[in-house]
Amino acid sequence: MEMHLEEKEPSLLRRVVKNRLEELRQEVRHDKNSESRAYLKHKENILNHILAKFPELDEKAHVKGYIVPDK
């Protein structure tokens, strides 16, 4: 599958995936059910694989021009 993203979309998508990965890690730590933990770890591996496909990029590129500096 190929995906073509606009200029600011990769940074937001990467940020969303990283946030979900962090949430999953918390879920794995707190889950006592071995089957559920195994599934969560499986999802964690998939997200890590997705992140590996992104080049290092400015994760804040999607907010440039939209954040108003503090006065």
FIMI-420867 format. One record per atom (N, C-alpha, C, O): atom name; residue in one letter; x, y, z; residue number from 1. Coordinates in nm, 2 decimals, padded with zeros to 4 digits. Layout:
N
<pt atom="CA" type="A" xx="X" yy="Y" zz="Z" seq="NUM"/>
...
END
This chain:
71
<pt atom="N" type="M" xx="00.08" yy="-00.12" zz="00.00" seq="1"/>
<pt atom="CA" type="M" xx="00.00" yy="00.00" zz="00.00" seq="1"/>
<pt atom="C" type="M" xx="00.09" yy="00.12" zz="00.00" seq="1"/>
<pt atom="O" type="M" xx="00.18" yy="00.13" zz="00.08" seq="1"/>
<pt atom="N" type="E" xx="00.05" yy="00.22" zz="-00.08" seq="2"/>
<pt atom="CA" type="E" xx="00.12" yy="00.35" zz="-00.08" seq="2"/>
<pt atom="C" type="E" xx="00.03" yy="00.45" zz="-00.03" seq="2"/>
<pt atom="O" type="E" xx="-00.09" yy="00.45" zz="-00.05" seq="2"/>
<pt atom="N" type="M" xx="00.09" yy="00.55" zz="00.03" seq="3"/>
<pt atom="CA" type="M" xx="00.02" yy="00.66" zz="00.09" seq="3"/>
<pt atom="C" type="M" xx="00.09" yy="00.79" zz="00.05" seq="3"/>
<pt atom="O" type="M" xx="00.21" yy="00.80" zz="00.08" seq="3"/>
<pt atom="N" type="H" xx="00.02" yy="00.88" zz="00.00" seq="4"/>
<pt atom="CA" type="H" xx="00.08" yy="01.01" zz="-00.03" seq="4"/>
<pt atom="C" type="H" xx="00.03" yy="01.11" zz="00.06" seq="4"/>
<pt atom="O" type="H" xx="-00.10" yy="01.13" zz="00.07" seq="4"/>
<pt atom="N" type="L" xx="00.11" yy="01.18" zz="00.13" seq="5"/>
<pt atom="CA" type="L" xx="00.07" yy="01.28" zz="00.23" seq="5"/>
<pt atom="C" type="L" xx="00.11" yy="01.42" zz="00.20" seq="5"/>
<pt atom="O" type="L" xx="00.21" yy="01.44" zz="00.13" seq="5"/>
<pt atom="N" type="E" xx="00.03" yy="01.51" zz="00.24" seq="6"/>
<pt atom="CA" type="E" xx="00.06" yy="01.65" zz="00.22" seq="6"/>
<pt atom="C" type="E" xx="00.17" yy="01.69" zz="00.31" seq="6"/>
<pt atom="O" type="E" xx="00.21" yy="01.61" zz="00.39" seq="6"/>
<pt atom="N" type="E" xx="00.23" yy="01.81" zz="00.29" seq="7"/>
<pt atom="CA" type="E" xx="00.35" yy="01.86" zz="00.36" seq="7"/>
<pt atom="C" type="E" xx="00.34" yy="01.84" zz="00.51" seq="7"/>
<pt atom="O" type="E" xx="00.44" yy="01.79" zz="00.57" seq="7"/>
<pt atom="N" type="K" xx="00.24" yy="01.88" zz="00.58" seq="8"/>
<pt atom="CA" type="K" xx="00.23" yy="01.88" zz="00.72" seq="8"/>
<pt atom="C" type="K" xx="00.17" yy="01.75" zz="00.78" seq="8"/>
<pt atom="O" type="K" xx="00.18" yy="01.73" zz="00.90" seq="8"/>
<pt atom="N" type="E" xx="00.12" yy="01.66" zz="00.70" seq="9"/>
<pt atom="CA" type="E" xx="00.05" yy="01.54" zz="00.75" seq="9"/>
<pt atom="C" type="E" xx="00.15" yy="01.44" zz="00.81" seq="9"/>
<pt atom="O" type="E" xx="00.11" yy="01.38" zz="00.91" seq="9"/>
<pt atom="N" type="P" xx="00.27" yy="01.42" zz="00.75" seq="10"/>
<pt atom="CA" type="P" xx="00.35" yy="01.32" zz="00.81" seq="10"/>
<pt atom="C" type="P" xx="00.39" yy="01.35" zz="00.96" seq="10"/>
<pt atom="O" type="P" xx="00.39" yy="01.25" zz="01.04" seq="10"/>
<pt atom="N" type="S" xx="00.41" yy="01.47" zz="00.99" seq="11"/>
<pt atom="CA" type="S" xx="00.45" yy="01.50" zz="01.13" seq="11"/>
<pt atom="C" type="S" xx="00.33" yy="01.48" zz="01.23" seq="11"/>
<pt atom="O" type="S" xx="00.36" yy="01.43" zz="01.34" seq="11"/>
<pt atom="N" type="L" xx="00.21" yy="01.51" zz="01.19" seq="12"/>
<pt atom="CA" type="L" xx="00.10" yy="01.48" zz="01.27" seq="12"/>
<pt atom="C" type="L" xx="00.07" yy="01.33" zz="01.28" seq="12"/>
<pt atom="O" type="L" xx="00.04" yy="01.28" zz="01.39" seq="12"/>
<pt atom="N" type="L" xx="00.08" yy="01.26" zz="01.17" seq="13"/>
<pt atom="CA" type="L" xx="00.06" yy="01.12" zz="01.18" seq="13"/>
<pt atom="C" type="L" xx="00.16" yy="01.05" zz="01.27" seq="13"/>
<pt atom="O" type="L" xx="00.13" yy="00.96" zz="01.34" seq="13"/>
<pt atom="N" type="R" xx="00.29" yy="01.09" zz="01.25" seq="14"/>
<pt atom="CA" type="R" xx="00.39" yy="01.03" zz="01.34" seq="14"/>
<pt atom="C" type="R" xx="00.37" yy="01.06" zz="01.48" seq="14"/>
<pt atom="O" type="R" xx="00.39" yy="00.97" zz="01.57" seq="14"/>
<pt atom="N" type="R" xx="00.32" yy="01.18" zz="01.51" seq="15"/>
<pt atom="CA" type="R" xx="00.29" yy="01.22" zz="01.65" seq="15"/>
<pt atom="C" type="R" xx="00.18" yy="01.13" zz="01.71" seq="15"/>
<pt atom="O" type="R" xx="00.18" yy="01.09" zz="01.82" seq="15"/>
<pt atom="N" type="V" xx="00.07" yy="01.11" zz="01.63" seq="16"/>
<pt atom="CA" type="V" xx="-00.04" yy="01.03" zz="01.67" seq="16"/>
<pt atom="C" type="V" xx="00.00" yy="00.89" zz="01.70" seq="16"/>
<pt atom="O" type="V" xx="-00.04" yy="00.83" zz="01.80" seq="16"/>
<pt atom="N" type="V" xx="00.08" yy="00.83" zz="01.61" seq="17"/>
<pt atom="CA" type="V" xx="00.13" yy="00.70" zz="01.63" seq="17"/>
<pt atom="C" type="V" xx="00.21" yy="00.69" zz="01.76" seq="17"/>
<pt atom="O" type="V" xx="00.20" yy="00.59" zz="01.83" seq="17"/>
<pt atom="N" type="K" xx="00.30" yy="00.78" zz="01.78" seq="18"/>
<pt atom="CA" type="K" xx="00.39" yy="00.78" zz="01.90" seq="18"/>
<pt atom="C" type="K" xx="00.30" yy="00.79" zz="02.02" seq="18"/>
<pt atom="O" type="K" xx="00.33" yy="00.73" zz="02.12" seq="18"/>
<pt atom="N" type="N" xx="00.20" yy="00.88" zz="02.02" seq="19"/>
<pt atom="CA" type="N" xx="00.12" yy="00.90" zz="02.14" seq="19"/>
<pt atom="C" type="N" xx="00.04" yy="00.77" zz="02.17" seq="19"/>
<pt atom="O" type="N" xx="00.04" yy="00.72" zz="02.29" seq="19"/>
<pt atom="N" type="R" xx="-00.01" yy="00.70" zz="02.07" seq="20"/>
<pt atom="CA" type="R" xx="-00.08" yy="00.57" zz="02.09" seq="20"/>
<pt atom="C" type="R" xx="00.02" yy="00.47" zz="02.14" seq="20"/>
<pt atom="O" type="R" xx="-00.02" yy="00.39" zz="02.23" seq="20"/>
<pt atom="N" type="L" xx="00.14" yy="00.47" zz="02.09" seq="21"/>
<pt atom="CA" type="L" xx="00.24" yy="00.37" zz="02.14" seq="21"/>
<pt atom="C" type="L" xx="00.27" yy="00.39" zz="02.29" seq="21"/>
<pt atom="O" type="L" xx="00.28" yy="00.30" zz="02.36" seq="21"/>
<pt atom="N" type="E" xx="00.28" yy="00.52" zz="02.33" seq="22"/>
<pt atom="CA" type="E" xx="00.30" yy="00.55" zz="02.47" seq="22"/>
<pt atom="C" type="E" xx="00.18" yy="00.50" zz="02.56" seq="22"/>
<pt atom="O" type="E" xx="00.20" yy="00.44" zz="02.66" seq="22"/>
<pt atom="N" type="E" xx="00.06" yy="00.52" zz="02.51" seq="23"/>
<pt atom="CA" type="E" xx="-00.06" yy="00.47" zz="02.58" seq="23"/>
<pt atom="C" type="E" xx="-00.06" yy="00.32" zz="02.59" seq="23"/>
<pt atom="O" type="E" xx="-00.09" yy="00.26" zz="02.69" seq="23"/>
<pt atom="N" type="L" xx="-00.02" yy="00.25" zz="02.48" seq="24"/>
<pt atom="CA" type="L" xx="-00.02" yy="00.11" zz="02.48" seq="24"/>
<pt atom="C" type="L" xx="00.08" yy="00.05" zz="02.58" seq="24"/>
<pt atom="O" type="L" xx="00.05" yy="-00.05" zz="02.65" seq="24"/>
<pt atom="N" type="R" xx="00.20" yy="00.12" zz="02.59" seq="25"/>
<pt atom="CA" type="R" xx="00.30" yy="00.07" zz="02.69" seq="25"/>
<pt atom="C" type="R" xx="00.24" yy="00.08" zz="02.83" seq="25"/>
<pt atom="O" type="R" xx="00.27" yy="-00.01" zz="02.91" seq="25"/>
<pt atom="N" type="Q" xx="00.16" yy="00.18" zz="02.86" seq="26"/>
<pt atom="CA" type="Q" xx="00.10" yy="00.19" zz="02.99" seq="26"/>
<pt atom="C" type="Q" xx="-00.01" yy="00.08" zz="03.01" seq="26"/>
<pt atom="O" type="Q" xx="-00.01" yy="00.02" zz="03.12" seq="26"/>
<pt atom="N" type="E" xx="-00.08" yy="00.05" zz="02.91" seq="27"/>
<pt atom="CA" type="E" xx="-00.18" yy="-00.06" zz="02.91" seq="27"/>
<pt atom="C" type="E" xx="-00.11" yy="-00.19" zz="02.94" seq="27"/>
<pt atom="O" type="E" xx="-00.16" yy="-00.27" zz="03.02" seq="27"/>
<pt atom="N" type="V" xx="00.00" yy="-00.22" zz="02.87" seq="28"/>
<pt atom="CA" type="V" xx="00.07" yy="-00.34" zz="02.89" seq="28"/>
<pt atom="C" type="V" xx="00.11" yy="-00.36" zz="03.03" seq="28"/>
<pt atom="O" type="V" xx="00.10" yy="-00.46" zz="03.09" seq="28"/>
<pt atom="N" type="R" xx="00.17" yy="-00.25" zz="03.09" seq="29"/>
<pt atom="CA" type="R" xx="00.22" yy="-00.25" zz="03.23" seq="29"/>
<pt atom="C" type="R" xx="00.11" yy="-00.28" zz="03.33" seq="29"/>
<pt atom="O" type="R" xx="00.13" yy="-00.35" zz="03.43" seq="29"/>
<pt atom="N" type="H" xx="-00.01" yy="-00.24" zz="03.30" seq="30"/>
<pt atom="CA" type="H" xx="-00.12" yy="-00.25" zz="03.40" seq="30"/>
<pt atom="C" type="H" xx="-00.21" yy="-00.37" zz="03.37" seq="30"/>
<pt atom="O" type="H" xx="-00.30" yy="-00.40" zz="03.46" seq="30"/>
<pt atom="N" type="D" xx="-00.20" yy="-00.44" zz="03.26" seq="31"/>
<pt atom="CA" type="D" xx="-00.29" yy="-00.55" zz="03.23" seq="31"/>
<pt atom="C" type="D" xx="-00.24" yy="-00.68" zz="03.29" seq="31"/>
<pt atom="O" type="D" xx="-00.12" yy="-00.71" zz="03.28" seq="31"/>
<pt atom="N" type="K" xx="-00.32" yy="-00.74" zz="03.36" seq="32"/>
<pt atom="CA" type="K" xx="-00.29" yy="-00.87" zz="03.43" seq="32"/>
<pt atom="C" type="K" xx="-00.32" yy="-00.99" zz="03.35" seq="32"/>
<pt atom="O" type="K" xx="-00.27" yy="-01.10" zz="03.38" seq="32"/>
<pt atom="N" type="N" xx="-00.40" yy="-00.98" zz="03.25" seq="33"/>
<pt atom="CA" type="N" xx="-00.44" yy="-01.09" zz="03.16" seq="33"/>
<pt atom="C" type="N" xx="-00.33" yy="-01.12" zz="03.06" seq="33"/>
<pt atom="O" type="N" xx="-00.30" yy="-01.03" zz="02.98" seq="33"/>
<pt atom="N" type="S" xx="-00.28" yy="-01.24" zz="03.06" seq="34"/>
<pt atom="CA" type="S" xx="-00.16" yy="-01.27" zz="02.97" seq="34"/>
<pt atom="C" type="S" xx="-00.20" yy="-01.27" zz="02.82" seq="34"/>
<pt atom="O" type="S" xx="-00.12" yy="-01.22" zz="02.74" seq="34"/>
<pt atom="N" type="E" xx="-00.33" yy="-01.31" zz="02.79" seq="35"/>
<pt atom="CA" type="E" xx="-00.37" yy="-01.31" zz="02.65" seq="35"/>
<pt atom="C" type="E" xx="-00.39" yy="-01.16" zz="02.60" seq="35"/>
<pt atom="O" type="E" xx="-00.35" yy="-01.13" zz="02.49" seq="35"/>
<pt atom="N" type="S" xx="-00.45" yy="-01.08" zz="02.69" seq="36"/>
<pt atom="CA" type="S" xx="-00.46" yy="-00.94" zz="02.65" seq="36"/>
<pt atom="C" type="S" xx="-00.33" yy="-00.87" zz="02.64" seq="36"/>
<pt atom="O" type="S" xx="-00.31" yy="-00.79" zz="02.55" seq="36"/>
<pt atom="N" type="R" xx="-00.24" yy="-00.90" zz="02.73" seq="37"/>
<pt atom="CA" type="R" xx="-00.10" yy="-00.84" zz="02.73" seq="37"/>
<pt atom="C" type="R" xx="-00.03" yy="-00.88" zz="02.60" seq="37"/>
<pt atom="O" type="R" xx="00.03" yy="-00.79" zz="02.53" seq="37"/>
<pt atom="N" type="A" xx="-00.05" yy="-01.00" zz="02.56" seq="38"/>
<pt atom="CA" type="A" xx="00.02" yy="-01.05" zz="02.43" seq="38"/>
<pt atom="C" type="A" xx="-00.04" yy="-00.97" zz="02.31" seq="38"/>
<pt atom="O" type="A" xx="00.04" yy="-00.93" zz="02.22" seq="38"/>
<pt atom="N" type="Y" xx="-00.17" yy="-00.95" zz="02.31" seq="39"/>
<pt atom="CA" type="Y" xx="-00.23" yy="-00.88" zz="02.20" seq="39"/>
<pt atom="C" type="Y" xx="-00.18" yy="-00.73" zz="02.20" seq="39"/>
<pt atom="O" type="Y" xx="-00.15" yy="-00.68" zz="02.10" seq="39"/>
<pt atom="N" type="L" xx="-00.18" yy="-00.67" zz="02.32" seq="40"/>
<pt atom="CA" type="L" xx="-00.13" yy="-00.53" zz="02.33" seq="40"/>
<pt atom="C" type="L" xx="00.02" yy="-00.52" zz="02.28" seq="40"/>
<pt atom="O" type="L" xx="00.05" yy="-00.42" zz="02.21" seq="40"/>
<pt atom="N" type="K" xx="00.10" yy="-00.62" zz="02.32" seq="41"/>
<pt atom="CA" type="K" xx="00.24" yy="-00.62" zz="02.27" seq="41"/>
<pt atom="C" type="K" xx="00.25" yy="-00.63" zz="02.12" seq="41"/>
<pt atom="O" type="K" xx="00.33" yy="-00.58" zz="02.06" seq="41"/>
<pt atom="N" type="H" xx="00.16" yy="-00.71" zz="02.07" seq="42"/>
<pt atom="CA" type="H" xx="00.15" yy="-00.73" zz="01.92" seq="42"/>
<pt atom="C" type="H" xx="00.12" yy="-00.60" zz="01.86" seq="42"/>
<pt atom="O" type="H" xx="00.19" yy="-00.56" zz="01.76" seq="42"/>
<pt atom="N" type="K" xx="00.02" yy="-00.53" zz="01.91" seq="43"/>
<pt atom="CA" type="K" xx="-00.01" yy="-00.39" zz="01.85" seq="43"/>
<pt atom="C" type="K" xx="00.11" yy="-00.30" zz="01.87" seq="43"/>
<pt atom="O" type="K" xx="00.13" yy="-00.22" zz="01.78" seq="43"/>
<pt atom="N" type="E" xx="00.17" yy="-00.31" zz="01.98" seq="44"/>
<pt atom="CA" type="E" xx="00.29" yy="-00.22" zz="02.01" seq="44"/>
<pt atom="C" type="E" xx="00.40" yy="-00.25" zz="01.90" seq="44"/>
<pt atom="O" type="E" xx="00.46" yy="-00.16" zz="01.85" seq="44"/>
<pt atom="N" type="N" xx="00.42" yy="-00.37" zz="01.87" seq="45"/>
<pt atom="CA" type="N" xx="00.52" yy="-00.41" zz="01.76" seq="45"/>
<pt atom="C" type="N" xx="00.48" yy="-00.35" zz="01.63" seq="45"/>
<pt atom="O" type="N" xx="00.57" yy="-00.31" zz="01.55" seq="45"/>
<pt atom="N" type="I" xx="00.35" yy="-00.36" zz="01.60" seq="46"/>
<pt atom="CA" type="I" xx="00.31" yy="-00.30" zz="01.47" seq="46"/>
<pt atom="C" type="I" xx="00.33" yy="-00.15" zz="01.46" seq="46"/>
<pt atom="O" type="I" xx="00.38" yy="-00.10" zz="01.36" seq="46"/>
<pt atom="N" type="L" xx="00.30" yy="-00.08" zz="01.57" seq="47"/>
<pt atom="CA" type="L" xx="00.32" yy="00.06" zz="01.57" seq="47"/>
<pt atom="C" type="L" xx="00.47" yy="00.10" zz="01.56" seq="47"/>
<pt atom="O" type="L" xx="00.50" yy="00.19" zz="01.50" seq="47"/>
<pt atom="N" type="N" xx="00.55" yy="00.02" zz="01.63" seq="48"/>
<pt atom="CA" type="N" xx="00.70" yy="00.04" zz="01.62" seq="48"/>
<pt atom="C" type="N" xx="00.74" yy="00.02" zz="01.47" seq="48"/>
<pt atom="O" type="N" xx="00.83" yy="00.10" zz="01.42" seq="48"/>
<pt atom="N" type="H" xx="00.69" yy="-00.08" zz="01.41" seq="49"/>
<pt atom="CA" type="H" xx="00.72" yy="-00.10" zz="01.27" seq="49"/>
<pt atom="C" type="H" xx="00.68" yy="00.01" zz="01.18" seq="49"/>
<pt atom="O" type="H" xx="00.75" yy="00.05" zz="01.09" seq="49"/>
<pt atom="N" type="I" xx="00.56" yy="00.07" zz="01.21" seq="50"/>
<pt atom="CA" type="I" xx="00.51" yy="00.18" zz="01.13" seq="50"/>
<pt atom="C" type="I" xx="00.60" yy="00.30" zz="01.15" seq="50"/>
<pt atom="O" type="I" xx="00.64" yy="00.37" zz="01.06" seq="50"/>
<pt atom="N" type="L" xx="00.64" yy="00.33" zz="01.28" seq="51"/>
<pt atom="CA" type="L" xx="00.73" yy="00.44" zz="01.31" seq="51"/>
<pt atom="C" type="L" xx="00.86" yy="00.43" zz="01.24" seq="51"/>
<pt atom="O" type="L" xx="00.92" yy="00.53" zz="01.20" seq="51"/>
<pt atom="N" type="A" xx="00.91" yy="00.31" zz="01.23" seq="52"/>
<pt atom="CA" type="A" xx="01.04" yy="00.29" zz="01.16" seq="52"/>
<pt atom="C" type="A" xx="01.04" yy="00.33" zz="01.01" seq="52"/>
<pt atom="O" type="A" xx="01.14" yy="00.35" zz="00.95" seq="52"/>
<pt atom="N" type="K" xx="00.92" yy="00.34" zz="00.96" seq="53"/>
<pt atom="CA" type="K" xx="00.90" yy="00.37" zz="00.82" seq="53"/>
<pt atom="C" type="K" xx="00.91" yy="00.52" zz="00.79" seq="53"/>
<pt atom="O" type="K" xx="00.92" yy="00.57" zz="00.68" seq="53"/>
<pt atom="N" type="F" xx="00.89" yy="00.60" zz="00.90" seq="54"/>
<pt atom="CA" type="F" xx="00.90" yy="00.75" zz="00.89" seq="54"/>
<pt atom="C" type="F" xx="01.04" yy="00.79" zz="00.90" seq="54"/>
<pt atom="O" type="F" xx="01.12" yy="00.75" zz="00.99" seq="54"/>
<pt atom="N" type="P" xx="01.08" yy="00.88" zz="00.82" seq="55"/>
<pt atom="CA" type="P" xx="01.21" yy="00.94" zz="00.83" seq="55"/>
<pt atom="C" type="P" xx="01.21" yy="01.04" zz="00.95" seq="55"/>
<pt atom="O" type="P" xx="01.10" yy="01.08" zz="01.00" seq="55"/>
<pt atom="N" type="E" xx="01.32" yy="01.07" zz="01.01" seq="56"/>
<pt atom="CA" type="E" xx="01.33" yy="01.16" zz="01.11" seq="56"/>
<pt atom="C" type="E" xx="01.28" yy="01.29" zz="01.06" seq="56"/>
<pt atom="O" type="E" xx="01.32" yy="01.34" zz="00.95" seq="56"/>
<pt atom="N" type="L" xx="01.18" yy="01.35" zz="01.12" seq="57"/>
<pt atom="CA" type="L" xx="01.12" yy="01.48" zz="01.07" seq="57"/>
<pt atom="C" type="L" xx="01.08" yy="01.56" zz="01.19" seq="57"/>
<pt atom="O" type="L" xx="01.08" yy="01.52" zz="01.31" seq="57"/>
<pt atom="N" type="D" xx="01.05" yy="01.69" zz="01.16" seq="58"/>
<pt atom="CA" type="D" xx="01.01" yy="01.78" zz="01.26" seq="58"/>
<pt atom="C" type="D" xx="00.87" yy="01.75" zz="01.30" seq="58"/>
<pt atom="O" type="D" xx="00.77" yy="01.76" zz="01.23" seq="58"/>
<pt atom="N" type="E" xx="00.85" yy="01.69" zz="01.43" seq="59"/>
<pt atom="CA" type="E" xx="00.72" yy="01.65" zz="01.47" seq="59"/>
<pt atom="C" type="E" xx="00.63" yy="01.77" zz="01.50" seq="59"/>
<pt atom="O" type="E" xx="00.51" yy="01.74" zz="01.52" seq="59"/>
<pt atom="N" type="K" xx="00.68" yy="01.89" zz="01.50" seq="60"/>
<pt atom="CA" type="K" xx="00.59" yy="02.00" zz="01.52" seq="60"/>
<pt atom="C" type="K" xx="00.56" yy="02.08" zz="01.39" seq="60"/>
<pt atom="O" type="K" xx="00.50" yy="02.18" zz="01.39" seq="60"/>
<pt atom="N" type="A" xx="00.59" yy="02.02" zz="01.28" seq="61"/>
<pt atom="CA" type="A" xx="00.57" yy="02.08" zz="01.15" seq="61"/>
<pt atom="C" type="A" xx="00.42" yy="02.11" zz="01.12" seq="61"/>
<pt atom="O" type="A" xx="00.38" yy="02.21" zz="01.06" seq="61"/>
<pt atom="N" type="H" xx="00.34" yy="02.02" zz="01.18" seq="62"/>
<pt atom="CA" type="H" xx="00.19" yy="02.04" zz="01.15" seq="62"/>
<pt atom="C" type="H" xx="00.13" yy="02.15" zz="01.23" seq="62"/>
<pt atom="O" type="H" xx="00.02" yy="02.19" zz="01.20" seq="62"/>
<pt atom="N" type="V" xx="00.20" yy="02.21" zz="01.33" seq="63"/>
<pt atom="CA" type="V" xx="00.15" yy="02.32" zz="01.41" seq="63"/>
<pt atom="C" type="V" xx="00.20" yy="02.46" zz="01.37" seq="63"/>
<pt atom="O" type="V" xx="00.15" yy="02.56" zz="01.41" seq="63"/>
<pt atom="N" type="K" xx="00.31" yy="02.46" zz="01.29" seq="64"/>
<pt atom="CA" type="K" xx="00.37" yy="02.58" zz="01.24" seq="64"/>
<pt atom="C" type="K" xx="00.26" yy="02.67" zz="01.17" seq="64"/>
<pt atom="O" type="K" xx="00.19" yy="02.62" zz="01.08" seq="64"/>
<pt atom="N" type="G" xx="00.26" yy="02.79" zz="01.22" seq="65"/>
<pt atom="CA" type="G" xx="00.16" yy="02.89" zz="01.16" seq="65"/>
<pt atom="C" type="G" xx="00.03" yy="02.89" zz="01.23" seq="65"/>
<pt atom="O" type="G" xx="-00.06" yy="02.97" zz="01.20" seq="65"/>
<pt atom="N" type="Y" xx="00.01" yy="02.79" zz="01.33" seq="66"/>
<pt atom="CA" type="Y" xx="-00.12" yy="02.79" zz="01.39" seq="66"/>
<pt atom="C" type="Y" xx="-00.11" yy="02.82" zz="01.54" seq="66"/>
<pt atom="O" type="Y" xx="-00.21" yy="02.84" zz="01.61" seq="66"/>
<pt atom="N" type="I" xx="00.01" yy="02.82" zz="01.60" seq="67"/>
<pt atom="CA" type="I" xx="00.03" yy="02.85" zz="01.74" seq="67"/>
<pt atom="C" type="I" xx="00.06" yy="02.99" zz="01.75" seq="67"/>
<pt atom="O" type="I" xx="00.15" yy="03.05" zz="01.69" seq="67"/>
<pt atom="N" type="V" xx="-00.02" yy="03.06" zz="01.84" seq="68"/>
<pt atom="CA" type="V" xx="00.00" yy="03.20" zz="01.87" seq="68"/>
<pt atom="C" type="V" xx="00.10" yy="03.21" zz="01.99" seq="68"/>
<pt atom="O" type="V" xx="00.07" yy="03.15" zz="02.09" seq="68"/>
<pt atom="N" type="P" xx="00.21" yy="03.28" zz="01.97" seq="69"/>
<pt atom="CA" type="P" xx="00.30" yy="03.29" zz="02.08" seq="69"/>
<pt atom="C" type="P" xx="00.24" yy="03.36" zz="02.20" seq="69"/>
<pt atom="O" type="P" xx="00.15" yy="03.45" zz="02.18" seq="69"/>
<pt atom="N" type="D" xx="00.29" yy="03.33" zz="02.32" seq="70"/>
<pt atom="CA" type="D" xx="00.24" yy="03.39" zz="02.44" seq="70"/>
<pt atom="C" type="D" xx="00.28" yy="03.54" zz="02.43" seq="70"/>
<pt atom="O" type="D" xx="00.39" yy="03.58" zz="02.38" seq="70"/>
<pt atom="N" type="K" xx="00.20" yy="03.62" zz="02.49" seq="71"/>
<pt atom="CA" type="K" xx="00.22" yy="03.77" zz="02.49" seq="71"/>
<pt atom="C" type="K" xx="00.30" yy="03.81" zz="02.61" seq="71"/>
<pt atom="O" type="K" xx="00.33" yy="03.93" zz="02.63" seq="71"/>
END
